[in-house]
Amino acid sequence: MNTDLESQLKFNADGLVPAIIQDAKDGRVLMMAWMNRASLEKTIETRRTFFWSRSRQKFWMKGESSGHVQIVKDIAFDCDGDTLLIQVEQTGAACHEGYRSCFFRSLDQKGAAWTTTEPMLDTPDAIYGKK
């Protein structure tokens, strides 16, 4: 990784930095995931998004099992250097539940219930196959 870039980013104690993934065309936030140095380097090198799964303790590429890849258009970081903003061209659903965005639920105006705010593009079974 470019040492200048690395010196400007603040990875947490686990060696991770949050990455907000945004649709480059319309600005919709699609997902948030964690990156370590290796996943950021691979993302920069390939222009596809790679992440670190904290739950699975595994390096992964977005779309490796679904085919719903993200083509990187821009990588930026915030003024504190502790969060990445990655603009992408998304193929298919960004959410593993089959929605365009992982942020497909919103709290209603009364604060009483969560509502689904966008249509499901496809079912998880159709995307990943029945397990």
Secondary structure, 3 states (H helix, E strand, C coil): CCHHHHHHCCCCCCCCEEEEEEECCCCCEEEEEEECHHHHHHHHHHCECEEEECCCCEEEECCCCCCCCEEEEEEEECCCCCCEEEEEEECCCCCCCCECCCCCEEECCCCCCEEECCCECCCHHHHHCCC
